[in-house]
């Protein structure tokens, strides 16, 4: 049985000959492992090592475990528990649930990222506004209420980030949001590729090992193409953009996702619709769990998980993806490159349809 283990310093894989102790996701264990094949790159990237004398430890309950237990108590099905803990606490998921997410093309919705941070920011902002508004009006009306509220919101979000243990995609979103606040206060343009570059540089300077983090780079790619979308489509009708945005981002990221995972299915065509629906589902599910009615959507979730997904292999050439990246970078400045980029992403989508 192969285990993926991590602590505050390293991530690595090892194997055990049997699982008599019923080791599962989230358990704390003690183990010894051989280090003679570990070099600088593998230490930061993650490695496989032989281990021995592995046994499960008794965990000391903390606030994270209390929250996870509260979520679990509101559901009976194990996959439901995994799903909600993943979208709220960034916990690992089983292969069965992961395959369903990949098959439907919604892995980006289950993995906590900037989207989830945006929803939490919106909810916290109006919650703090309701609590702070009266105090501000009566005692400190000379202060900028929006700035004060955002500071309080960022303090709450930092506590959330610390609770989850610095998830790479969430860390990127948090630092970028904080950086955007500084730029806004300084009257500097927020939505710029330069700001994205600076944030990535700051993150890698603080956490060099994240250069090997796939979730971080997928998150960065997502923000990059969102900025491209804003640059070229922001003047269109906003109701049209609300629908078109998810479709375009899906098409833009598809070549990268296909290149990395090499798995596709017909159900991935529903990914833009799931992204739209998740915008309402996520905050609703969060509120329901806070008031103890988190199982309200369990029947719908059971139906979704019961759908039989037929996947197939899809291969994208390294040379194609390299050209795709180069044209994406040129699209920052040149409009013709942007339209060429659109042609490439549509071409990949046609290729995908031809394999169905």
Helices and strands as residue ranges (DSSP letters): E 2-6, E 11-15, E 29-33, H 40-45, E 47-48, E 51-56, H 63-73, H 78-89, H 95-104, H 107-110, H 114-139, H 145-164, H 168-185, H 193-206, G 208-212, H 214-233, H 238-261, E 263-265, G 266-270, H 271-290, G 294-297, H 298-306, E 311-313, H 318-330, H 335-354
